[in-house]
Amino acid sequence: MNVIVLLAVILCILMVIVGGKQGVRSFISLFLNFGVLFVTIFLMTNPKNSPIILTFIACTVISCISLFYINKTNSKTITAFISTMVTIVVLLLFITFVTKKSMIQGFGEESTEEISIFSLYIGVNFVQIGASVIIMSTIGAIMDVAISIATSMHEIFYRNPSISRKKLFTSGLSIGRDILGTDTNTLFFAFFGGYLSLLIWFKDLSYSIGEIVNSKVFSAEMMTIFCAGIGIALIIPIASSVNAYYLVKTREKTE
Amino acid sequence: MQFFKNITVKQGILTTLLVFCSVISIVFVHHNEQFYDRPIAEVIKADVAESEPMTDMYDNDDYLFTQHLTAVIKNGQYKGQSIQLTNDYSSSGAFDQEYHVGNEIFVSINNQATPSVLTGSILDLKRDQTIIIIAWIFIFGLLIIGKRQGLFSIVSLVVNALILSFALDLYVEHGSLSLLLIIGVCVLLFTIISLLLISGLNTKTYAAIISTLLGTVIALIISSVVMWITGENGLRYEEMQFLTRPYRTIFMAGLFIGSLGAVMDVSITMASSIFALYEQDPTISVKALKSSGVEIGRDIMGTITSILFFAYLCGSIPMVILYLKNSSPLGLTLSLNLSLELARALAGGIGVVLTIPISQYTALFFINRKRVKA
């Protein structure tokens, strides 16, 4: 029996027991997301495709799956989708600039040994791939914030239909702030867990602080953490204003 | 103008202090060359001398460039002298990069007979300047948008990173201490600190702490049992990067920490929603609390597992591409590069899903106790 298969089976059973039908949908969407990720990687191996554009398309498909498939298409998921896409575009521009400037693309000196058997001149644009990695790592959290804000703001609007746009916007911000702490935490620890071997490596080989900070791997990890945080912060005002605008607009229409 | 009126004196002072710190630190990293032992040079002239197309043995087309750089040494005994460097880079840039005027790079200086013109080779880019700028954007972004919560998540990141670093120091210095034990203590501290920072000192935080610890430990036990039953069939440790220690313990420890954040997220979300329902209507029945707990759990289950999923799997993208472009078989590439990440994501997902009922019952337990007291 394969570890991965067994773990997947356990996860599936648990999701069905705890989540019922929605659990089944969540599990299927995990599979679909893996498929999208895989197809994206496969398309990225063709140097003619721009990794950034591929990432944008992949993010669109992933948000469609996670928002429209798990939560059904309604005004909540549509506003969540719009805010996710706006954030992704802004982040993509920012992160591409950052990866270019800090040259954290590709592989660091620490990986020399394992990549030595490969031909490195493979024609794909590693700077853009570096940016894709960062943005795809955070897409889950960005969608989470988007859907939470959309749901709560709709709730507030239905309870108090005469609320002003500004009040709606500020309540969106305060909901976002409550999720900010937990979501950044989720990502930080996920990254810490992944970097554990790297951190032990630095300690074992007694790198100096200067060497750690300037090394490609560590910089890349730090950039990922920072960009993830920036992304989660950025979606809060974006999602709040999209929802506030949409909800007030529909009210004006019905009047 | 309204914006400025809303700022209190305390906030004003804090903002000024932060802006001051950011400016000082950015100026510092642009002038900190003398604190480095390795020679640093700033590029003042960069010419591309040659460029040629090349095709490797797998028919991948790329361009190779050779760059002649003139740079000025910024520290050490050769400070102020100019140095001639050559840089070979490719347009794909997997392991190399083009340098531009203004870049600061670490160099090694060749010993030479004629000291008039220095030559040497390039080691790496000095990245601290960009990192510090992004770090400040991160800090300001979180503070401006998240206010108090933003501040707390930065504090929690810094404190937890320091604890981890200290714990790893202990581990590296005292080989006899077991990594899992150290990480276990870390996890305890991480949970208490992060949850206290997120939701303060109150019953719902205690409920969340208890369910987080239960959830992570049970998830860890399940994954260990699965690994034991299957004989770790399907896990490929060969490609685990940066190994200086036994890989299995490092993998398990990483799994332990990695799922913690997601489990905490579930626990605190469940605890705060159930407690909020109870506070709104203290006479609410246990059955009603249970069913709305299930409802909330269902909503968050999918999104939180996918956060973990993407955070883990995406890091392997460059390596998978490198493998595929080097004509490695698809199955081998995926199992070598994704099996550990996938196992981690699945184990984390199990933790997340298990924590939903656990946190629900813990919250109910605390509410019942409150009721008995009242």
Interface residues (C-beta under 8 A of the other chain):
Chain A: M1 N2 V3 I4 V5 L6 L7 A8 I10 L11 L14 M15 V18 G19 G20 Q22 G23 R25 S26 S29 L30 N33 F34 L37 F38 I41 F42 M44 T45 P47 S66 I70 V98 K101 S102 M103 I104 Q105 G106 F107 E109 E110 S111 E114 I115 F118 S119 L120 Y121 I122 G123 V124 N125 F126 V127 I129 G130 S132 V133 M136 S137 T138 I139 G140 A141 M143 D144 I147 T151 L173 G176 R177 D178 L180 G181 T182 D183 T184 N185 T186 L187 F188 F189 A190 F191 F192 G193 G194 L196 S197 L198 L199 I200 W201 K203 D204 L205 S208 G210 V213 N214 S215 K216 V217 S219 M222 M223 I225 F226 C227 G229 I230 A233 L234 I236 P237
Chain B: F35 Y36 D37 R38 M54 D56 M57 Y58 N60 D61 D62 L64 S90 S91 S92 G93 A94 F95 Q97 F106 D124 L125 K126 R127 D128 T130 I131 I134 A135 I137 F138 G141 L142 I144 I145 G146 K147 R148 Q149 G150 F152 S153 S156 L157 N160 A161 L164 S165 L168 D169 Y171 V172 F190 S194 L197 I198 I222 S223 V226 M227 I229 T230 E232 N233 G234 L235 E239 M240 Q241 F242 L243 T244 R245 Y247 I250 A253 G254 L255 F256 I257 G258 S259 L260 G261 A262 M264 D265 I268 T269 V294 G297 R298 D299 M301 G302 T303 I304 T305 S306 I307 L308 F309 F310 A311 Y312 L313 C314 G315 I317 P318 M319 V320 I321 L322 Y323 L324 K325 N326 L334 S339 E341 L342 A343 R344 L346 A347 G348 G349 I350 V353 L354 I356 P357
